[in-house]
Each structure stands twice: as C-alpha cells, then as structure tokens.
Amino acid sequence: MINVTPISIAAAAQSYAAELTEKLCQPYCVNASIQPVVDVTYTIDDTSLVGTTLYVTLFPCNECAKAIIQSGIREIIYLSDKYAATPGTLASKRMLKSAGITLRRLESDKAVLTLPLSE
C-alpha cells in the first residue's frame, strides 16, 4: 500500500500542493495503514457509509478526516473543538471542507451528558 490523496479532494489538493513541502504534505494523504480499513468498509457494502452523518465528541484529527472522506460520510456533528488551532486540526478542516462535508458543532444547553451503559 502507498499513501494517496483522498478521492474527493484530489483536484483541490493540487491547487494548494505548490505551497506544501514533502513533510507538510503528509497530513493531506491517506496513510497506508488506514487504507485497508477503508477498503473493508467498501468490501462489506459499497454504500455502507456513503451519505451518512457521523456524531463525535471531539473534532476529527487529520488522520481520521482522511478515512471519513474516503468512506463517503457527508456530515460531521461534533461536541468539542479543543484542538482547533493545531496544524492537524487545521488540515482536517481544510480537507473536510474541500470534500464538501458539512461540519456542525452540536449546540446544547446541557453542561453534562450522561450515557448509561447498562439497563
């Protein structure tokens, strides 16, 4: 396996590739270790995640963003963006927006979320 640019942003990546050095390109490529996981998703059912919404507590990192883009997820609803200013999160946002994925912070008046794990 080799590192590749996510399919939905290949054209967009070329537009900003000139500003990137080889070291800085890494956040924009699908890591070879993530690609088999994505391939399994499509092996099960070609449309298993296409068009779905992903709910997460923390805004996805750049590595997760690449897998999300490859899987066909179309919307991410997140609770926290505490690493918003880090290079990985900035790359994540740029890739997700380039792929046309809707990003939405969950707005709530609740200070605490309790999730019972047993009945």
C-alpha distances in whole Angstrom, upper triangle without the diagonal:
4,7,9,13,14,16,19,19,18,21,23,20,21,25,24,22,25,26,23,22,18,19,20,17,15,17,16,12,10,9,5,8,10,8,8,12,12,11,14,17,16,17,20,21,20,23,23,22,23,26,27,28,27,29,28,31,29,27,23,22,19,16,18,19,15,15,18,18,15,17,20,23,26,28,28,31,31,34,33,32,33,30,31,31,28,25,23,25,26,23,22,25,25,21,23,26,24,23,26,26,29,30,33,34,36,40,42,46,44,44,43,40,41,39,41,38,41,44
4,6,10,12,14,17,17,15,19,20,17,18,22,21,18,21,22,19,18,15,16,17,14,12,14,13,10,9,8,5,9,10,9,11,14,14,13,16,18,18,19,22,23,22,24,24,23,23,26,27,28,27,29,28,30,28,26,22,20,17,15,17,18,14,15,18,17,15,18,20,23,25,27,27,30,30,33,32,30,31,28,29,29,26,23,20,23,24,20,20,23,22,19,21,24,22,21,25,25,28,28,32,33,36,39,41,45,44,44,42,41,42,40,42,40,43,45
4,7,9,12,15,14,13,16,17,14,15,19,18,15,18,19,16,15,12,13,14,11,9,11,10,6,5,5,5,9,9,8,11,14,13,14,17,18,18,20,22,23,21,23,23,22,22,24,25,26,24,27,25,28,25,23,19,17,14,12,14,14,11,12,16,14,13,16,18,20,23,24,24,27,27,30,29,27,28,25,25,25,22,19,17,19,20,16,16,20,18,15,18,21,19,18,22,22,25,25,29,30,32,36,38,42,41,41,40,38,39,38,40,38,41,44
4,6,8,12,11,9,13,14,11,12,16,16,13,17,18,15,16,13,14,14,11,10,11,9,5,5,7,8,11,11,9,12,14,13,13,17,17,17,19,22,22,20,21,22,20,20,22,23,24,23,26,25,27,25,23,19,17,14,12,14,14,10,11,14,12,11,14,16,18,20,22,22,26,26,29,29,27,28,25,25,25,23,20,17,19,19,15,15,18,17,13,16,18,16,15,19,19,23,23,27,29,31,35,38,41,41,41,40,38,39,38,40,39,42,44
4,6,9,7,6,9,10,8,10,13,12,11,15,16,14,15,13,14,13,10,10,10,6,5,6,9,11,14,12,11,15,16,13,15,18,18,17,20,23,22,20,20,21,19,18,20,21,22,21,24,24,26,24,21,17,16,12,12,14,12,8,11,13,10,10,13,14,16,18,20,20,24,24,27,27,24,26,23,23,23,21,18,16,17,17,13,13,15,13,10,13,15,12,11,15,16,20,20,24,26,29,32,35,39,39,39,38,37,38,37,40,38,42,44
4,6,6,6,10,10,9,12,14,14,14,17,18,16,18,17,17,16,12,12,11,8,7,6,10,12,14,11,10,13,14,11,13,16,15,15,18,20,19,16,17,18,15,14,16,18,18,18,21,21,24,22,19,15,15,12,11,12,10,6,8,10,7,6,10,11,13,14,16,17,21,21,25,25,23,25,23,22,23,21,18,16,16,16,13,12,14,12,9,10,13,10,9,12,13,17,18,21,24,26,30,33,36,36,36,36,34,36,34,37,36,39,41
4,6,5,9,10,10,12,14,15,15,19,20,19,21,19,21,19,15,15,15,11,10,10,13,14,17,14,12,15,15,12,13,16,15,14,17,19,18,15,15,17,15,13,15,17,19,19,22,23,26,24,21,18,18,15,15,15,12,10,11,11,8,7,10,10,13,14,17,18,22,23,27,27,25,28,26,25,26,24,22,19,20,19,16,15,16,15,11,12,13,11,9,12,13,17,19,22,25,28,31,34,38,38,38,38,36,38,36,38,37,40,42
4,6,8,8,10,12,13,15,15,19,20,19,21,21,22,20,16,17,15,12,12,12,16,17,19,16,15,18,17,14,15,18,17,15,19,21,19,16,15,17,15,12,13,15,17,17,21,21,24,23,20,17,17,15,15,15,12,10,11,11,7,7,10,9,11,11,14,16,20,21,25,25,23,26,24,23,24,23,21,19,18,18,15,14,14,12,9,9,10,8,5,8,10,14,16,19,22,25,28,31,35,36,36,36,34,36,35,37,37,40,41
4,6,5,6,9,10,11,12,15,16,15,18,18,19,16,13,14,13,9,10,11,15,17,19,17,16,19,19,16,18,21,19,18,22,24,22,19,19,20,18,16,16,18,19,19,22,22,25,23,19,17,17,13,14,15,12,10,12,12,8,10,13,12,14,13,16,17,20,22,25,25,23,25,23,21,22,21,18,17,17,15,12,12,12,10,7,9,9,6,5,9,11,14,16,20,22,25,28,32,35,36,36,36,35,37,36,39,38,41,43
4,6,5,7,9,10,10,14,15,14,17,16,18,16,13,14,13,10,10,11,15,17,19,17,16,19,20,17,18,21,20,19,22,25,23,20,20,22,20,18,19,21,22,22,25,25,28,26,22,20,19,15,16,17,14,12,14,15,11,11,15,14,17,17,19,20,24,25,28,28,26,28,25,24,24,23,20,18,19,18,14,15,15,13,10,12,13,9,9,12,15,18,20,23,26,29,32,35,39,40,40,40,38,40,39,42,41,44,46
4,5,5,7,9,10,13,15,15,18,18,20,18,14,17,16,12,13,15,18,20,23,21,19,23,23,20,21,25,24,22,25,28,26,23,23,25,22,20,21,23,24,24,27,28,30,28,24,22,21,18,19,20,17,15,18,18,14,15,18,17,19,18,20,22,25,27,30,30,27,30,27,25,25,24,21,20,21,19,16,16,16,13,11,13,13,9,10,13,15,19,21,24,27,30,33,36,40,41,41,42,40,42,41,44,44,47,49
4,5,5,7,9,11,13,13,16,17,19,16,13,15,14,11,13,15,18,21,23,21,20,24,24,21,23,26,24,23,27,29,27,24,24,25,23,20,20,22,23,23,25,25,28,25,22,20,19,16,18,19,15,14,17,17,13,15,18,17,18,17,19,20,23,24,27,27,24,26,24,22,22,21,18,18,18,15,13,14,13,10,9,11,10,6,8,11,14,17,18,22,24,28,30,34,37,38,38,39,38,40,39,43,42,46,47
4,5,5,6,9,10,10,13,13,15,12,9,12,11,8,10,12,15,18,21,19,18,22,22,20,22,25,24,23,26,29,28,25,24,26,23,21,22,24,24,23,26,25,27,25,21,19,18,14,16,17,14,12,16,16,13,14,18,17,19,19,20,21,24,24,28,27,24,26,23,21,21,20,16,16,16,14,11,13,13,10,8,12,12,8,10,13,15,18,19,23,25,28,31,35,38,39,39,39,38,40,39,42,42,45,47
4,6,5,7,10,10,13,13,16,14,11,14,14,11,12,15,18,20,23,22,20,24,25,23,24,27,27,26,28,31,30,27,27,28,26,24,25,27,27,27,30,29,31,28,25,23,21,18,19,21,18,16,19,20,17,17,21,20,22,22,24,24,28,28,31,30,27,29,26,24,24,23,19,19,20,18,15,16,17,13,12,15,15,11,13,16,19,22,23,26,29,32,35,38,41,42,42,43,42,44,43,46,46,49,51
4,6,7,9,10,14,15,17,15,13,16,15,12,15,18,21,23,26,24,23,27,28,25,27,30,29,28,31,33,32,29,29,30,28,26,26,28,28,28,30,29,31,28,25,23,22,19,20,22,19,18,21,21,18,19,23,22,23,22,24,24,27,28,31,30,27,29,26,23,23,22,19,19,20,17,14,16,16,12,12,15,14,11,13,16,18,21,22,25,28,31,34,37,40,41,42,42,41,44,43,47,46,50,52
4,5,6,7,11,13,14,11,10,13,13,10,13,17,19,22,24,23,23,27,27,25,27,30,29,29,32,34,33,30,30,31,28,26,26,28,27,27,29,28,29,26,23,21,19,16,18,20,18,17,20,21,18,19,23,22,23,22,23,24,26,26,29,28,24,26,23,20,19,19,15,16,17,14,12,14,14,11,11,14,14,11,14,16,18,21,21,24,26,30,32,36,39,40,40,40,40,42,42,45,45,48,51
4,5,5,8,9,12,10,8,11,12,9,11,15,17,20,23,22,21,25,26,24,25,29,28,28,31,33,33,30,30,31,28,27,28,29,29,28,30,29,31,27,24,22,20,16,18,20,18,16,20,21,18,19,23,23,24,24,25,25,28,28,31,29,26,27,24,22,21,20,16,16,18,15,13,15,16,13,12,16,16,13,16,19,20,23,23,27,29,32,35,38,41,42,41,42,41,44,43,46,46,49,51
4,6,8,10,13,11,10,14,15,13,15,19,20,23,26,25,25,28,30,28,29,33,32,32,34,37,36,33,34,35,32,31,31,33,32,32,34,32,34,30,27,25,23,19,21,24,21,20,24,25,22,23,27,27,28,27,29,29,31,31,34,32,28,29,26,24,23,21,18,19,20,18,15,18,19,15,16,19,19,16,19,22,24,26,26,30,31,35,37,41,44,44,44,45,44,47,46,49,49,52,55
4,7,10,11,9,9,13,13,12,15,19,20,23,26,25,25,29,30,28,30,33,33,33,36,38,37,35,34,35,32,31,31,32,32,31,32,31,32,28,25,24,21,18,20,23,21,20,23,24,22,24,27,27,28,27,28,27,30,29,32,29,26,27,23,21,19,18,15,16,18,15,13,17,17,14,15,19,18,16,19,22,23,25,25,28,29,33,35,39,41,42,41,42,42,45,44,48,47,51,54
4,7,8,6,6,9,10,10,12,16,17,20,22,22,22,26,27,25,27,31,30,30,33,35,35,33,33,33,31,30,30,31,31,29,31,29,30,27,23,22,19,16,17,20,18,17,21,22,20,22,25,26,26,26,27,26,29,28,30,28,25,25,22,20,18,17,13,14,16,14,12,15,16,14,14,18,18,16,19,22,23,25,25,28,29,32,35,38,41,41,40,41,40,43,42,46,45,49,51
4,5,5,6,9,11,11,13,17,17,19,22,22,23,26,27,26,28,31,31,32,34,36,37,34,35,35,32,32,33,34,33,31,33,31,32,28,25,23,20,17,18,22,20,19,22,24,22,23,27,28,29,29,30,29,31,30,32,30,27,27,23,22,20,18,14,15,18,16,14,17,19,17,17,21,21,19,22,25,26,28,27,31,32,35,37,40,43,43,42,43,42,44,44,47,46,50,53
4,6,5,7,10,11,11,14,14,16,19,20,20,23,25,24,25,29,29,29,31,34,35,32,33,33,31,31,32,33,32,31,32,30,31,28,25,23,19,16,17,20,19,17,21,23,21,22,25,27,28,29,30,29,31,30,33,30,27,27,24,23,22,19,15,15,19,18,15,17,20,18,17,21,22,20,22,25,26,28,28,31,32,35,38,41,44,44,43,43,42,44,43,46,45,48,51
4,6,6,9,10,11,14,14,16,18,19,20,23,24,24,26,28,29,30,32,34,35,33,33,33,31,31,32,32,32,29,31,28,29,26,23,21,17,14,15,19,18,17,20,22,21,22,25,27,27,28,29,28,30,29,30,28,25,25,21,21,19,16,13,13,16,16,13,16,19,17,17,20,22,21,22,25,25,28,27,30,30,34,36,39,42,41,40,40,39,41,41,44,43,46,49
4,5,7,8,10,13,14,17,19,19,20,23,24,23,25,28,28,29,31,33,34,32,32,32,29,29,30,30,29,27,28,26,27,23,21,18,15,12,14,17,16,15,18,20,19,20,23,25,25,26,26,25,27,26,28,25,22,22,18,18,16,13,10,10,13,12,10,13,15,14,14,17,18,17,19,22,22,25,24,27,27,31,33,36,39,39,38,38,37,39,39,42,41,45,48
4,6,6,7,11,11,14,17,16,17,21,21,20,22,25,25,26,28,30,31,28,29,29,26,26,27,28,27,26,27,26,27,23,21,18,15,12,12,16,14,13,16,18,17,17,21,22,23,24,24,24,26,26,28,26,23,24,20,19,18,16,12,11,14,13,10,12,15,13,12,16,17,15,17,20,21,23,23,26,27,30,33,36,39,39,38,38,37,39,39,42,41,44,47
4,5,6,8,8,11,13,13,14,18,18,18,20,23,23,24,26,28,29,27,27,27,25,25,26,27,26,24,26,24,25,22,19,16,13,10,10,13,13,11,14,16,16,16,19,21,22,23,24,22,25,24,26,25,22,22,19,19,18,15,11,10,13,13,10,12,15,14,12,15,18,16,17,21,21,23,22,26,26,29,32,35,38,38,37,36,35,37,36,39,38,41,44
4,6,8,9,12,14,13,14,18,18,17,20,22,22,23,25,27,28,26,26,25,23,23,24,24,23,21,22,20,21,18,15,13,9,6,7,10,10,9,12,14,13,14,17,19,19,20,20,19,22,20,23,21,18,19,15,15,15,12,9,7,10,10,6,8,11,10,9,12,15,14,15,18,17,20,19,22,23,26,29,31,34,34,33,33,32,34,33,36,35,39,42
4,7,9,12,14,13,13,17,17,16,18,21,21,21,24,26,26,24,24,24,21,21,22,22,22,20,22,21,23,20,17,14,11,8,9,11,9,8,11,13,11,12,16,17,17,18,19,18,21,21,24,22,20,21,18,17,17,15,11,10,11,11,7,8,11,9,7,10,13,11,12,15,15,18,18,21,23,26,29,32,35,35,35,34,33,35,34,37,36,40,43
4,6,9,11,10,10,14,15,13,15,18,18,19,21,24,24,22,22,23,20,20,22,22,22,21,23,22,24,21,18,15,13,9,8,11,10,7,10,13,11,11,14,16,17,19,20,20,23,23,26,24,22,23,20,20,20,18,14,12,14,14,11,11,14,13,10,13,15,14,13,17,17,20,20,24,25,28,31,34,37,37,37,36,35,36,35,38,36,40,42
4,6,8,7,7,10,11,10,12,15,15,16,18,20,21,19,20,19,17,18,20,20,21,19,21,20,22,20,18,14,12,9,7,9,9,6,7,10,10,9,12,14,15,18,19,19,22,22,25,24,22,24,21,21,22,19,16,13,15,16,13,12,15,14,11,13,16,15,14,17,17,20,20,23,25,27,31,33,37,36,36,35,33,34,33,35,34,37,40
4,5,5,7,10,11,11,13,15,16,17,19,21,22,21,22,21,20,20,23,23,23,21,23,21,23,21,19,15,13,10,7,10,11,8,9,13,13,12,14,17,18,21,22,21,24,23,26,25,23,24,21,22,22,19,17,14,16,18,14,14,17,17,14,16,19,18,17,21,20,23,23,26,27,29,32,35,38,37,36,35,33,35,33,35,33,37,39
4,6,5,7,10,10,11,13,15,16,17,20,21,20,22,21,20,21,24,24,25,23,25,24,26,24,22,18,16,14,11,13,14,11,11,15,15,13,15,18,20,23,24,23,26,26,29,28,26,27,25,25,26,23,21,18,20,21,18,17,21,21,18,19,22,21,20,23,22,26,26,29,30,32,35,37,41,40,39,38,36,37,35,37,34,37,40
4,6,7,8,10,11,12,14,16,17,19,21,20,22,20,19,21,24,23,24,21,23,22,24,22,21,17,15,14,10,12,14,12,11,14,15,13,15,18,19,23,24,23,25,25,27,26,25,26,24,25,26,23,21,18,20,22,19,18,21,22,19,20,23,23,21,24,23,26,25,28,29,30,34,36,39,38,37,35,33,34,32,33,31,34,37
4,6,5,7,9,10,11,13,15,16,18,17,18,17,16,17,20,19,20,18,20,19,21,19,18,14,13,12,8,9,11,8,7,11,12,10,11,15,16,19,20,19,22,22,24,24,23,24,22,23,24,21,20,16,18,20,17,15,18,19,16,17,20,20,18,21,19,22,22,24,26,27,31,33,36,35,34,33,31,31,29,31,29,32,35
4,5,5,6,9,10,11,12,15,16,15,16,16,15,16,19,19,20,19,21,21,23,22,21,17,16,14,11,11,12,9,7,11,11,9,10,14,15,19,20,20,23,24,26,26,25,27,25,25,27,24,22,19,20,22,18,17,20,20,16,17,20,19,17,20,19,22,23,26,27,29,33,35,38,37,37,36,33,34,32,34,32,34,37
4,5,5,6,9,10,10,12,15,14,16,15,15,17,20,20,22,20,23,22,25,24,23,19,18,17,14,14,15,13,10,13,14,11,12,15,17,21,22,22,25,25,28,28,28,29,27,28,30,27,25,22,23,25,22,20,23,23,20,20,24,23,20,23,22,25,25,28,29,31,34,36,40,38,38,36,34,34,32,33,31,33,36
4,5,5,7,9,10,11,13,13,15,13,13,15,18,17,19,17,19,19,21,21,20,16,16,16,12,11,13,11,8,11,13,10,10,13,15,18,20,19,22,22,25,25,25,27,25,26,28,26,24,21,21,24,21,19,21,22,19,19,22,22,19,22,20,23,23,25,26,27,31,33,36,35,35,33,30,30,28,29,27,30,32
4,5,5,7,9,10,11,11,12,11,10,12,15,15,16,15,18,18,21,21,19,16,16,15,12,11,12,10,6,9,10,7,6,10,12,15,17,17,20,21,24,25,24,27,25,25,27,25,24,20,21,22,20,17,20,20,17,16,20,19,16,19,17,20,21,23,25,26,30,32,35,34,35,33,30,31,29,30,28,31,33
4,5,5,6,9,10,10,12,11,12,13,17,17,19,18,21,22,25,24,23,20,20,18,15,15,15,13,10,12,13,9,9,12,14,18,20,21,24,25,28,29,28,30,29,29,31,29,27,23,24,26,23,21,23,23,20,19,22,22,18,21,20,23,24,27,29,30,33,35,39,38,38,37,34,34,32,33,31,33,35
4,5,5,6,9,10,12,10,12,14,17,17,19,18,21,21,24,24,24,20,21,20,17,16,17,15,12,13,15,11,10,13,15,19,21,21,24,25,28,29,29,31,29,30,32,30,29,25,26,28,25,22,25,26,22,21,25,24,21,23,21,24,25,27,29,30,33,35,38,37,38,36,32,32,30,31,28,30,32
4,6,6,7,8,9,7,8,10,14,13,15,15,18,19,22,22,21,18,20,19,16,14,15,14,10,11,12,10,7,10,12,15,17,18,21,22,25,26,27,29,28,28,31,29,28,24,24,26,24,21,23,24,20,19,22,22,19,20,18,21,22,24,26,26,30,32,35,34,35,33,30,30,27,29,27,29,31
4,5,5,4,7,7,8,10,13,14,17,17,20,21,25,25,24,21,22,21,18,17,17,15,12,12,13,10,8,10,12,16,18,20,23,24,28,29,29,31,30,30,33,31,29,26,26,27,25,22,24,24,21,20,22,22,18,20,19,22,23,26,28,28,32,34,38,37,38,36,33,33,31,32,30,32,34
4,6,6,10,9,12,13,17,17,20,20,23,24,28,28,27,24,25,24,21,19,20,18,15,16,16,13,11,14,16,19,22,23,26,27,31,32,32,34,33,34,36,34,32,29,29,31,28,25,27,28,24,23,26,25,22,24,22,25,27,29,31,32,35,37,41,39,40,38,35,35,32,33,31,33,34
4,7,9,7,10,12,16,16,19,19,21,23,26,27,26,24,25,25,22,20,21,19,16,16,17,15,12,14,16,19,21,22,25,26,29,31,32,34,33,34,36,34,33,30,30,32,29,26,28,29,25,24,27,27,23,24,23,25,26,28,30,30,34,35,39,37,39,36,33,33,30,30,28,30,31
4,5,5,9,10,13,14,17,18,21,23,26,27,26,24,25,25,23,20,21,19,16,16,16,14,11,12,14,17,19,21,24,26,29,31,31,34,33,33,36,35,34,30,30,31,29,26,27,28,25,23,25,25,21,22,21,23,25,27,29,29,33,34,38,37,38,36,33,33,30,31,29,31,32
4,6,8,8,12,13,16,18,21,23,27,27,26,23,25,24,22,20,19,18,15,15,14,12,9,10,12,15,18,20,23,25,29,31,31,34,33,32,35,33,32,29,28,29,27,24,25,26,22,21,23,22,18,20,19,21,24,26,28,29,32,34,38,38,39,37,34,35,32,33,32,34,35
4,6,5,8,10,13,15,18,21,25,25,24,22,24,23,21,19,18,17,15,13,13,12,9,8,10,12,15,17,20,23,26,28,29,32,31,31,33,32,31,28,27,28,26,23,24,24,21,19,21,21,17,17,16,18,21,23,25,26,29,31,35,35,36,35,32,32,30,31,30,32,33
4,6,9,9,12,13,16,18,22,23,22,20,22,22,20,17,17,17,14,12,13,12,8,9,10,12,15,16,19,21,24,26,27,30,29,29,32,31,30,27,26,28,26,22,23,25,21,19,22,22,18,19,17,18,20,22,24,24,28,29,33,32,34,32,29,29,26,28,26,28,29
4,6,6,8,9,13,15,19,20,18,16,19,19,17,14,14,14,11,9,10,10,6,6,6,9,11,12,15,17,21,23,23,26,26,26,29,28,27,24,22,24,22,19,20,21,18,15,18,19,15,15,13,15,16,18,20,21,24,26,30,29,31,29,26,27,24,26,25,28,29
4,6,9,11,15,17,21,21,20,18,20,19,19,16,15,14,12,10,10,9,6,4,5,7,10,13,16,19,22,24,24,27,27,26,29,28,27,24,23,24,22,19,19,20,17,14,16,17,13,13,11,13,16,18,21,21,25,27,31,31,32,31,28,30,27,29,29,31,32
4,7,10,13,16,20,21,19,17,20,20,20,17,15,16,14,11,11,12,9,6,5,5,8,11,14,17,20,23,23,26,26,25,28,28,27,24,23,23,22,19,18,19,17,14,15,16,12,11,10,11,14,15,18,19,22,25,28,29,30,30,27,28,26,29,28,31,32
4,7,10,13,17,18,17,16,19,19,19,16,14,16,14,10,11,12,9,8,5,6,7,9,11,14,18,20,21,24,24,24,27,27,27,24,21,23,22,18,18,20,18,14,16,17,14,13,10,11,13,14,16,16,20,22,25,25,27,26,23,25,23,25,25,27,28
4,7,10,13,15,14,13,17,18,18,15,13,15,14,10,12,14,11,10,6,6,5,6,7,11,14,16,17,21,21,21,24,24,25,22,19,21,20,17,16,18,17,13,15,17,14,13,10,9,10,10,13,13,16,18,22,22,23,23,20,22,20,23,23,25,26
4,6,10,11,11,10,14,15,15,12,11,14,12,9,11,13,11,11,7,8,6,5,6,8,11,14,15,18,19,18,22,22,22,19,17,19,19,15,15,18,16,13,15,17,15,14,11,10,10,10,12,12,15,17,21,20,22,21,18,19,18,21,20,23,25
4,7,9,10,10,14,16,17,13,13,16,15,12,15,17,15,14,11,11,9,6,5,6,8,11,13,16,17,17,21,21,22,19,17,19,20,16,16,19,18,15,17,20,18,17,13,12,10,10,10,9,13,14,18,17,18,17,14,16,14,18,18,21,23
4,6,7,8,11,14,15,11,12,15,14,12,15,17,16,16,13,14,11,7,6,5,7,8,10,13,14,15,18,18,20,17,14,17,18,14,14,18,17,14,17,20,18,18,14,13,11,11,10,10,13,14,18,16,17,15,13,15,14,17,17,21,23
4,7,9,12,15,16,13,14,18,17,15,18,20,19,20,16,17,14,10,8,5,5,6,9,10,12,14,17,17,19,17,14,17,19,15,16,19,19,17,19,22,21,21,17,16,13,12,10,9,12,13,16,14,14,12,11,13,13,16,17,20,23
4,6,9,12,13,11,12,16,16,14,17,19,19,19,16,17,14,10,9,6,6,5,6,8,9,10,14,13,15,13,11,14,15,12,13,16,17,15,17,20,19,20,16,15,12,12,10,11,14,15,18,17,16,15,14,16,16,20,20,24,26
4,7,10,12,10,9,13,14,12,14,17,17,17,14,15,12,8,8,6,7,6,5,8,8,8,12,12,13,11,8,11,12,9,9,13,13,11,13,16,16,16,13,12,9,10,9,11,14,16,19,19,18,18,17,20,19,23,23,27,29
4,7,8,6,6,9,10,9,11,14,14,15,13,14,12,9,10,8,11,10,9,11,10,10,13,12,12,9,7,10,10,7,9,12,11,10,13,15,14,15,12,13,10,12,12,14,17,20,23,22,22,21,20,22,21,24,24,28,30
4,6,5,6,9,10,10,12,14,15,17,15,16,15,12,14,12,14,12,10,11,9,10,12,10,10,6,5,9,8,6,9,11,11,11,14,15,15,17,14,16,13,15,15,17,21,23,26,25,24,24,22,24,24,27,26,30,33
4,6,5,6,9,10,10,13,14,16,15,16,16,14,16,15,17,15,13,14,11,12,13,10,9,5,6,8,6,4,8,9,8,9,12,13,13,15,14,16,14,17,17,20,23,26,29,28,28,27,26,28,27,30,30,33,36
4,5,5,7,9,10,11,13,15,15,17,17,15,17,16,19,17,16,17,14,15,16,13,12,8,10,12,10,8,11,13,11,11,15,15,15,17,15,18,16,19,20,22,25,27,31,30,29,28,27,28,27,30,29,32,35
4,5,5,6,9,10,11,13,12,14,14,12,14,13,16,15,14,16,14,15,17,15,14,10,10,13,11,8,11,13,11,10,14,15,14,16,13,15,14,16,17,19,22,25,28,27,27,26,24,25,24,27,25,29,31
4,5,5,6,9,10,11,10,12,11,10,13,13,16,15,14,16,14,14,16,14,13,10,9,11,9,6,8,10,7,7,10,11,10,12,10,12,11,14,16,18,22,24,28,27,27,27,25,27,26,28,28,31,34
4,5,5,6,9,10,11,13,14,13,16,16,20,19,17,20,17,17,19,17,15,11,12,13,10,8,11,11,8,8,12,11,10,13,12,15,14,18,19,22,25,28,31,31,31,30,28,30,28,31,30,33,36
4,5,5,6,9,9,12,13,13,16,16,19,20,19,21,19,19,21,19,18,14,14,16,14,11,13,14,11,10,14,14,12,14,13,15,15,18,20,22,25,28,31,30,30,29,27,28,27,29,28,31,33
4,5,5,7,6,9,10,9,13,13,17,18,17,20,18,18,20,19,18,15,14,15,14,10,12,13,10,8,12,13,10,12,9,12,12,15,17,18,22,24,28,28,28,27,25,26,25,27,26,30,32
4,5,6,6,8,10,11,14,16,19,20,19,21,20,19,21,20,18,15,15,15,13,10,11,12,8,7,10,10,7,9,8,11,12,16,18,20,24,27,30,30,31,30,28,30,28,31,30,33,35
4,6,8,10,13,14,17,19,22,23,22,24,23,22,24,22,21,18,17,18,16,13,15,15,11,10,14,13,10,12,11,15,16,19,22,23,27,30,33,33,34,33,30,32,30,32,31,34,36
4,6,9,12,13,16,18,21,22,22,25,23,23,25,24,23,19,19,20,18,15,16,17,14,12,15,15,11,13,11,14,16,18,21,22,26,28,32,31,32,31,28,29,27,29,28,31,32
4,6,9,11,15,17,21,22,22,25,24,23,26,25,24,21,19,20,18,15,16,16,13,11,13,13,9,10,9,12,14,17,20,21,24,27,31,31,32,31,28,30,28,30,29,32,33
4,6,8,11,14,17,19,19,22,22,21,24,23,23,20,18,19,18,14,14,16,13,10,12,13,10,10,7,9,11,13,16,17,21,23,27,27,28,27,25,26,24,27,27,29,31
4,7,10,13,17,19,19,22,22,20,23,23,23,20,18,19,18,14,13,15,13,9,10,12,9,7,5,6,9,11,15,16,19,22,26,26,28,27,25,27,26,28,28,31,32
4,7,10,13,15,16,19,19,18,21,22,22,19,16,17,17,14,12,14,13,9,10,13,11,9,5,4,6,8,11,12,15,18,22,22,24,24,22,24,23,26,26,29,30
4,6,10,12,12,16,16,15,18,19,19,17,14,15,15,12,11,14,13,9,11,14,12,11,7,6,5,6,8,10,13,16,20,20,21,21,19,21,20,23,24,27,28
4,7,10,11,14,16,15,18,19,20,18,15,17,18,14,13,16,16,12,14,17,16,14,10,8,6,5,6,6,10,12,16,16,17,17,15,18,18,21,22,25,26
4,6,8,11,12,12,16,17,18,16,13,15,17,13,12,16,16,13,15,18,17,16,13,11,8,6,5,6,9,11,15,15,15,15,14,16,16,20,21,24,26
4,7,10,12,12,16,17,19,18,14,17,19,16,15,19,19,17,18,21,21,20,16,14,11,9,6,5,8,9,12,11,11,12,11,14,15,18,20,23,25
4,6,9,9,13,14,17,15,12,14,17,14,14,17,18,16,18,21,21,21,17,16,12,10,7,8,10,12,14,13,12,13,13,16,17,21,22,25,28
4,6,5,9,10,13,12,9,11,13,12,11,14,16,14,15,19,19,19,16,15,11,11,8,11,12,14,17,17,16,16,17,20,20,24,25,29,31
4,6,8,9,13,12,10,12,15,14,13,17,18,17,19,22,22,22,20,19,15,14,12,14,15,16,18,18,16,17,17,20,21,25,26,29,32
4,6,6,9,9,6,9,12,11,11,14,16,16,17,20,21,21,19,19,15,16,14,16,18,20,22,21,20,20,20,23,24,27,28,32,34
4,6,8,9,6,7,10,10,9,12,14,14,15,17,19,19,17,16,13,14,12,15,17,19,21,22,20,21,22,25,26,29,30,34,36
4,7,9,7,7,10,11,11,12,15,16,16,18,20,21,20,19,16,17,16,19,20,23,25,25,23,25,25,28,29,33,33,37,40
4,6,5,6,9,10,11,12,14,15,17,18,20,21,20,20,17,19,18,21,22,25,27,27,25,26,26,29,29,33,33,36,39
4,6,5,6,8,10,11,12,14,15,16,18,20,19,20,18,20,19,23,25,27,30,30,28,29,29,31,32,35,35,39,41
4,5,5,6,9,10,11,12,14,15,16,18,17,18,16,18,18,21,24,26,29,28,27,27,27,29,29,32,32,36,38
4,5,5,6,9,10,10,12,14,15,16,15,15,13,15,14,17,20,23,25,25,24,25,24,27,27,30,30,34,36
4,5,5,6,9,10,11,12,14,16,15,15,13,15,15,19,21,24,27,27,26,27,27,30,30,33,34,37,40
4,5,5,6,9,10,10,12,14,14,15,14,17,18,21,24,27,30,30,29,29,29,31,31,34,34,38,40
4,5,5,6,9,10,11,12,11,13,11,14,15,18,21,24,27,27,27,27,26,28,28,31,31,34,37
4,5,5,6,8,10,11,9,10,8,11,13,16,19,22,25,26,26,26,25,28,28,32,32,35,37
4,6,5,6,9,10,10,12,11,14,16,20,22,25,29,29,29,30,29,32,32,35,35,39,41
4,5,5,6,9,9,11,11,15,17,20,23,27,30,30,30,31,29,32,31,34,34,38,40
4,5,5,6,5,8,8,12,14,17,20,23,27,27,28,28,27,29,28,32,32,35,37
4,5,5,6,7,8,11,14,17,20,24,27,28,29,29,28,31,31,34,34,38,39
4,5,8,10,12,15,18,21,24,27,31,32,32,33,32,34,34,37,37,40,42
4,6,9,11,15,18,21,24,27,31,31,32,32,31,33,32,35,35,38,40
4,6,9,13,16,19,21,25,28,30,31,31,29,32,31,34,34,38,39
4,6,10,13,16,19,22,25,26,27,28,26,28,27,31,31,34,35
4,7,10,12,15,19,22,23,25,25,24,26,26,29,30,33,34
4,7,10,13,16,20,21,22,22,21,24,24,27,28,31,33
4,6,9,12,16,17,18,19,18,21,21,25,26,29,31
4,6,10,13,14,15,16,15,19,19,23,25,28,29
4,6,10,11,12,13,12,16,16,20,22,25,26
4,7,9,11,13,13,16,18,21,24,26,27
4,5,8,10,10,13,15,19,22,24,25
4,7,9,10,14,16,20,23,25,26
4,6,7,10,13,16,19,22,23
4,7,10,13,17,19,22,23
4,6,10,13,16,18,20
4,7,10,13,16,17
4,6,10,12,13
4,6,9,11
4,6,7
4,7
4
